[in-house]
Amino acid sequence: MADEIVIKSGNQIAVGDKFWEIRDAGTRVEYVDILTEARNNNGVVYLSLGAGVLDANNEGFVNISARLRMHLGSAQFLHKMLGDLISEALKPIDKSQAN
């Protein structure tokens, strides 16, 4: 899969029976590799993600990249979507279809 923005400003996304405009304020892309918080409280899921930094002989540290709070329903959708993406990525390549 190429690194490209699939949904960008000006497009719309379905929310229930309505379509909402998507607005991209130019938030930078953050690559994360460490989960720093994962809990739930009263139907809200709390996730915090960080990027580990190891530079030469210095002590390693984690920069917090994102703090996410979402309704349990959104977390369930994210869980399914990530599961589908991971399953697809781990499928063996069908070499019989190669040129």
Rosetta constraint file for C-alpha pairs under 8 A:
AtomPair CA 7 CA 11 HARMONIC 6.62 0.50
AtomPair CA 7 CA 22 HARMONIC 7.81 0.50
AtomPair CA 8 CA 22 HARMONIC 6.62 0.50
AtomPair CA 8 CA 23 HARMONIC 7.14 0.50
AtomPair CA 8 CA 24 HARMONIC 6.34 0.50
AtomPair CA 9 CA 21 HARMONIC 7.56 0.50
AtomPair CA 9 CA 22 HARMONIC 5.10 0.50
AtomPair CA 9 CA 23 HARMONIC 4.53 0.50
AtomPair CA 9 CA 24 HARMONIC 5.09 0.50
AtomPair CA 10 CA 21 HARMONIC 6.18 0.50
AtomPair CA 10 CA 22 HARMONIC 5.79 0.50
AtomPair CA 10 CA 23 HARMONIC 6.57 0.50
AtomPair CA 11 CA 21 HARMONIC 5.94 0.50
AtomPair CA 11 CA 22 HARMONIC 5.56 0.50
AtomPair CA 12 CA 19 HARMONIC 5.86 0.50
AtomPair CA 12 CA 20 HARMONIC 5.33 0.50
AtomPair CA 12 CA 21 HARMONIC 4.44 0.50
AtomPair CA 12 CA 22 HARMONIC 5.47 0.50
AtomPair CA 13 CA 19 HARMONIC 5.42 0.50
AtomPair CA 13 CA 20 HARMONIC 5.47 0.50
AtomPair CA 13 CA 21 HARMONIC 6.60 0.50
AtomPair CA 13 CA 22 HARMONIC 6.88 0.50
AtomPair CA 14 CA 18 HARMONIC 5.84 0.50
AtomPair CA 14 CA 19 HARMONIC 4.51 0.50
AtomPair CA 14 CA 20 HARMONIC 6.42 0.50
AtomPair CA 15 CA 19 HARMONIC 5.86 0.50
AtomPair CA 15 CA 20 HARMONIC 6.71 0.50
AtomPair CA 30 CA 65 HARMONIC 6.29 0.50
AtomPair CA 31 CA 51 HARMONIC 6.65 0.50
AtomPair CA 31 CA 65 HARMONIC 7.92 0.50
AtomPair CA 32 CA 49 HARMONIC 6.19 0.50
AtomPair CA 32 CA 50 HARMONIC 5.25 0.50
AtomPair CA 32 CA 51 HARMONIC 4.55 0.50
AtomPair CA 32 CA 52 HARMONIC 7.60 0.50
AtomPair CA 32 CA 65 HARMONIC 6.93 0.50
AtomPair CA 33 CA 49 HARMONIC 7.44 0.50
AtomPair CA 33 CA 50 HARMONIC 6.31 0.50
AtomPair CA 33 CA 51 HARMONIC 5.37 0.50
AtomPair CA 33 CA 52 HARMONIC 6.54 0.50
AtomPair CA 34 CA 49 HARMONIC 5.88 0.50
AtomPair CA 34 CA 50 HARMONIC 5.03 0.50
AtomPair CA 34 CA 51 HARMONIC 5.94 0.50
AtomPair CA 34 CA 52 HARMONIC 6.59 0.50
AtomPair CA 34 CA 62 HARMONIC 7.76 0.50
AtomPair CA 35 CA 47 HARMONIC 7.55 0.50
AtomPair CA 35 CA 48 HARMONIC 6.16 0.50
AtomPair CA 35 CA 49 HARMONIC 4.73 0.50
AtomPair CA 35 CA 50 HARMONIC 6.19 0.50
AtomPair CA 36 CA 47 HARMONIC 7.53 0.50
AtomPair CA 36 CA 48 HARMONIC 5.33 0.50
AtomPair CA 36 CA 49 HARMONIC 5.60 0.50
AtomPair CA 36 CA 50 HARMONIC 6.51 0.50
AtomPair CA 37 CA 46 HARMONIC 6.82 0.50
AtomPair CA 37 CA 47 HARMONIC 5.16 0.50
AtomPair CA 37 CA 48 HARMONIC 4.76 0.50
AtomPair CA 37 CA 49 HARMONIC 7.13 0.50
AtomPair CA 38 CA 45 HARMONIC 7.41 0.50
AtomPair CA 38 CA 46 HARMONIC 5.60 0.50
AtomPair CA 38 CA 47 HARMONIC 4.75 0.50
AtomPair CA 38 CA 48 HARMONIC 6.80 0.50
AtomPair CA 39 CA 45 HARMONIC 5.91 0.50
AtomPair CA 39 CA 46 HARMONIC 5.25 0.50
AtomPair CA 39 CA 47 HARMONIC 6.88 0.50
AtomPair CA 40 CA 44 HARMONIC 5.46 0.50
AtomPair CA 40 CA 45 HARMONIC 4.31 0.50
AtomPair CA 40 CA 46 HARMONIC 5.78 0.50
AtomPair CA 41 CA 45 HARMONIC 6.60 0.50
AtomPair CA 41 CA 46 HARMONIC 7.93 0.50
AtomPair CA 43 CA 71 HARMONIC 6.02 0.50
AtomPair CA 43 CA 72 HARMONIC 5.24 0.50
AtomPair CA 44 CA 69 HARMONIC 6.58 0.50
AtomPair CA 44 CA 70 HARMONIC 5.52 0.50
AtomPair CA 44 CA 71 HARMONIC 4.69 0.50
AtomPair CA 44 CA 72 HARMONIC 5.54 0.50
AtomPair CA 45 CA 68 HARMONIC 7.95 0.50
AtomPair CA 45 CA 69 HARMONIC 5.68 0.50
AtomPair CA 45 CA 70 HARMONIC 5.31 0.50
AtomPair CA 45 CA 71 HARMONIC 6.22 0.50
AtomPair CA 45 CA 72 HARMONIC 6.05 0.50
AtomPair CA 45 CA 75 HARMONIC 6.77 0.50
AtomPair CA 46 CA 67 HARMONIC 7.51 0.50
AtomPair CA 46 CA 68 HARMONIC 5.88 0.50
AtomPair CA 46 CA 69 HARMONIC 4.79 0.50
AtomPair CA 46 CA 70 HARMONIC 6.84 0.50
AtomPair CA 47 CA 67 HARMONIC 5.92 0.50
AtomPair CA 47 CA 68 HARMONIC 5.01 0.50
AtomPair CA 47 CA 69 HARMONIC 6.44 0.50
AtomPair CA 48 CA 64 HARMONIC 7.20 0.50
AtomPair CA 48 CA 65 HARMONIC 7.65 0.50
AtomPair CA 48 CA 66 HARMONIC 5.64 0.50
AtomPair CA 48 CA 67 HARMONIC 4.29 0.50
AtomPair CA 48 CA 68 HARMONIC 5.95 0.50
AtomPair CA 49 CA 64 HARMONIC 5.99 0.50
AtomPair CA 49 CA 65 HARMONIC 5.67 0.50
AtomPair CA 49 CA 66 HARMONIC 5.29 0.50
AtomPair CA 49 CA 67 HARMONIC 6.49 0.50
AtomPair CA 50 CA 62 HARMONIC 5.83 0.50
AtomPair CA 50 CA 63 HARMONIC 5.29 0.50
AtomPair CA 50 CA 64 HARMONIC 4.18 0.50
AtomPair CA 50 CA 65 HARMONIC 4.83 0.50
AtomPair CA 50 CA 66 HARMONIC 6.86 0.50
AtomPair CA 51 CA 62 HARMONIC 5.43 0.50
AtomPair CA 51 CA 63 HARMONIC 5.26 0.50
AtomPair CA 51 CA 64 HARMONIC 6.50 0.50
AtomPair CA 51 CA 65 HARMONIC 6.47 0.50
AtomPair CA 52 CA 60 HARMONIC 7.06 0.50
AtomPair CA 52 CA 61 HARMONIC 5.84 0.50
AtomPair CA 52 CA 62 HARMONIC 4.44 0.50
AtomPair CA 52 CA 63 HARMONIC 6.50 0.50
AtomPair CA 53 CA 60 HARMONIC 5.54 0.50
AtomPair CA 53 CA 61 HARMONIC 5.39 0.50
AtomPair CA 53 CA 62 HARMONIC 5.99 0.50
AtomPair CA 53 CA 63 HARMONIC 7.41 0.50
AtomPair CA 54 CA 58 HARMONIC 6.99 0.50
AtomPair CA 54 CA 59 HARMONIC 6.80 0.50
AtomPair CA 54 CA 60 HARMONIC 4.51 0.50
AtomPair CA 54 CA 61 HARMONIC 6.82 0.50
AtomPair CA 55 CA 59 HARMONIC 7.48 0.50
AtomPair CA 55 CA 60 HARMONIC 6.93 0.50
AtomPair CA 70 CA 74 HARMONIC 6.04 0.50
AtomPair CA 70 CA 75 HARMONIC 6.35 0.50
AtomPair CA 71 CA 75 HARMONIC 6.40 0.50
AtomPair CA 72 CA 76 HARMONIC 6.18 0.50
AtomPair CA 73 CA 77 HARMONIC 6.36 0.50
AtomPair CA 74 CA 78 HARMONIC 6.16 0.50
AtomPair CA 75 CA 79 HARMONIC 6.03 0.50
AtomPair CA 76 CA 80 HARMONIC 6.33 0.50
AtomPair CA 77 CA 81 HARMONIC 6.12 0.50
AtomPair CA 78 CA 82 HARMONIC 5.98 0.50
AtomPair CA 79 CA 83 HARMONIC 6.08 0.50
AtomPair CA 80 CA 84 HARMONIC 6.15 0.50
AtomPair CA 81 CA 85 HARMONIC 6.20 0.50
AtomPair CA 82 CA 86 HARMONIC 6.01 0.50
AtomPair CA 83 CA 87 HARMONIC 6.06 0.50
AtomPair CA 84 CA 88 HARMONIC 6.15 0.50
AtomPair CA 85 CA 89 HARMONIC 6.15 0.50
AtomPair CA 86 CA 90 HARMONIC 6.16 0.50
AtomPair CA 87 CA 91 HARMONIC 6.34 0.50
AtomPair CA 94 CA 98 HARMONIC 7.57 0.50
